[in-house]
Amino acid sequence: MALGLAAAGAFAQDDDPGHFEVRSGSVELAANVYFLSARLEYRLSTDARGALESGLPLTIRLEIELLNRRPMWMDTEVASLTQLYQLEYHALTERYIVRNVNSGDQDSFATLFAALNFLGRVDRLPIIDAALLDPERTYDIRIRALLDTEQLPGPLRLLAFWRRDWSLGSEWYRWRLADD
């Protein structure tokens, strides 16, 4: 019986559709600059994990938007920031490499789990100078994470367009910007 459950669990894992989710977000004002901290959960689909382990680098895009909240009207975007992270697997060293494309910083991990956990921790990312905001207005901030299929090679990009398990992305996570 235990063997049957283990086989069922292995099958379910083989067909994992993946999942990206923003779990929490906060903003801190320090030295007149707003800094973002967030926690995200990344779970790659079976196809994305297979491509990664076959040597294809994956790009994860973190989108951050600051919105001017306007009652009875559509909110307007005040500022936006995109952080790009490249995740690679090096078969020779059996290491996962996470590179911040924006800064060039790079870290190495023994497991995919450790690499994805590292990616899921955004700590004190500067997003905007407080002097650029009108203190009389109300602002919201929102973030989401996506597997950037635009960075894939041509034939794979076409395949990713048609396959759901390559369309990994979280919902927008939104909250009010406050002067804490």
Secondary structure as the mmCIF struct_conf table of DSSP 4:
data_model
#
loop_
_struct_conf.conf_type_id
_struct_conf.id
_struct_conf.beg_label_comp_id
_struct_conf.beg_label_asym_id
_struct_conf.beg_label_seq_id
_struct_conf.end_label_comp_id
_struct_conf.end_label_asym_id
_struct_conf.end_label_seq_id
HELX_RH_AL_P HELX_RH_AL_P1 ALA A 2 ASP A 14
TURN_TY1_P TURN_TY1_P1 ASP A 15 ASP A 15
STRN STRN1 HIS A 19 ALA A 30
TURN_TY1_P TURN_TY1_P2 ALA A 31 ASN A 32
STRN STRN2 VAL A 33 ARG A 43
HELX_RH_AL_P HELX_RH_AL_P2 THR A 46 GLU A 53
TURN_TY1_P TURN_TY1_P3 SER A 54 GLY A 55
STRN STRN3 LEU A 58 ARG A 69
TURN_TY1_P TURN_TY1_P4 PRO A 71 MET A 72
BEND BEND1 TRP A 73 TRP A 73
STRN STRN4 THR A 76 HIS A 90
TURN_TY1_P TURN_TY1_P5 ALA A 91 GLU A 94
STRN STRN5 ARG A 95 ASN A 100
TURN_TY1_P TURN_TY1_P6 VAL A 101 SER A 103
STRN STRN6 GLN A 106 PHE A 109
BEND BEND2 ALA A 110 THR A 111
HELX_RH_AL_P HELX_RH_AL_P3 LEU A 112 LEU A 119
TURN_TY1_P TURN_TY1_P7 GLY A 120 GLY A 120
STRN STRN7 ARG A 121 ASP A 129
HELX_RH_3T_P HELX_RH_3T_P1 ALA A 130 LEU A 132
BEND BEND3 LEU A 133 LEU A 133
TURN_TY1_P TURN_TY1_P8 PRO A 135 GLU A 136
BEND BEND4 ARG A 137 ARG A 137
STRN STRN8 THR A 138 LEU A 147
HELX_RH_3T_P HELX_RH_3T_P2 THR A 149 GLN A 151
BEND BEND5 LEU A 152 LEU A 152
HELX_RH_AL_P HELX_RH_AL_P4 GLY A 154 TRP A 162
HELX_RH_3T_P HELX_RH_3T_P3 ARG A 164 TRP A 166
STRN STRN9 GLY A 169 GLY A 169
HELX_LH_PP_P HELX_LH_PP_P1 SER A 170 TRP A 172
STRN STRN10 TYR A 173 ARG A 176
#
